[in-house]
Amino acid sequence: MLNSPNIIAGMGAGGTAFWVDPQSNLSFTFLSTGLMDASHHQERLGFFPIWYWPQSYSDPARNRRLLSTRPDRGVRVIQAARVRKRSCPRAELCTMAFNELNFDFSDLLASHQYREPLVVRGIRCHGGYNDSGNYVSPRTRNRVPAIRAWQDRYKQEFGQPLLDRAVEETPPHYPNLAQAKLLLCNGIREPMIRTLTRIGTVEGFGAGIRFGAVDDIGRHFVEDLAGTATAHLTRGLYEAHARDEAGFEDQAGHKQMWWAARDIAFENPPVQDLTVEMRRAMGMPAEPLPPAELLRRMAEQALKDRLLPRDIDPMLEAQVARMMRLLLIEINAFHGFRWAESILADDSLVAGDGDAARIISYVRGDETPHLEYLKCALSEIRERTFRGESGRTYPARELINALWQRALATSTQRSIEGRNAELAEITTALEGHPRGDDLLEEFHALGQVRPVADGNWINNTNS
């Protein structure tokens, strides 16, 4: 439908929009209960009337920003969208979903405009608050709708669910909520403090996501990867993920946010630097390596961990396997973050009037795009065809499933190892406590699983 020259349109600061065409006697009103500039409300923009001008086709930067009044055309253009080139006289009203599938590096790193930045204990963190005072995650202005668009394309093209791990298959967090609260109620704070320190430390390792990726990933597949999450891994997705976790330039990331939450909740407790301990636990050298040496070791390890046919690039296999490990870590962490948020929201257990819990809720929101792009890219790869160095081709589904099963087994084993380490810390913290033995037994009784004499774990029938 073509509009008349006298059409009027407007959009509110929150979830309202309208247009009126007096010549055709048509009008449109959009009302929502949420803010459309927040990342978690981007889906509300689906099938939203968007104005665009044909002469802006050649100026992508212009297409990505909010435009102002065009008195020469008698139209107020409130929001512009990146669109496909086509013949279109004058300004045209289009009802369309966010369907852009190709982005450049800066697109996927773009953030919303914030009314004020997020500052925690004097530290400028990423993200910020919108006009309604709600937290908006960093680098999600285009990244979140892009991921949704890629996922929608995948589902339409293949009709398959995204690669994921069901909640019931995810090992429960240890200790669980009741167990953690039991310890805190009895003055046993050190295990929780170490957990928060450990999580922040590991989040800081996220900067390494940038390294070891295959740059020209498309040449390893028969099908064209244009317009997929896979094609954008090194075009902004990995970089955004790394910045979210470790921070970037003068903006702190999840590492500092977890530590700030710890210090608020436990009022600046004495803490131990766990960097070396956690690097060793994750199979990393005690000290960071220069990039060249890191890549050399990654290539060396890739040759040792082969599961795919030998003429498939080992670094590609290593990248896919690393994405799977990362996805499983993110899934486990997402549940763990909810656990921590629940504990830190309890004013009877910790200090801060809920501020620590709010910080973790921001982190948890930031993590959602990480889960979604990894699930999408791995699913896209699963439906493709590998091209080996010899030119031979291999349907990816069976090979990806084999890598996924190995990743699941490794994740389960690491969960058990992590549980053993947590129990050792808790046992140590209870030493010398007048009710140490009784508390430990009560602690075990509250868990979904408990240890037995042979070192294994069994389901707890009392929980």
Buried (B, 14 or more C-beta within 10 A) or exposed (E): EEBBEEBEBEBBEBBEBBBBBEEEEBEBEBEBEBBBBBBBBBBBBBEBBBBBBBEBBEEEEBBBEEBEEEEEBEBBBBBBBBBEEEEBEEBBBBEBBBBBBEBEEEBBBBBBEBEEEBEBBEBBBBBBBBEBEBBBBBBBBBBBBBBBBBBBBBBEEEEEEBBBBEEEEBBBBBBBBBBBBBBBEBEBBBBBBBBBBBBBBBBBBBBBBBBBBBEEBBEBBEEEBEBBBBBBBBBBBBBBBBBBBBBBEEBBBBBBBBBBBBBBBBEEBEBEEBBEBBBEBEEBEEEBBEEEEBBEBBEEEBEEEEEBBEBBBBBBBBBBBBBBBBBBBBBBBBBBBBBBBBBBBBEEBBBBEBBBBBBBBBBBBBBBBBBBBBBBBBBBBBBBEBBBEEEEEBEBBEBBEEBBEBBBEBBBEBBBEBBBBBBEBBBEBBEEBEEBEEBBEBBBBBBBBBBEEEEEBEEEEEB
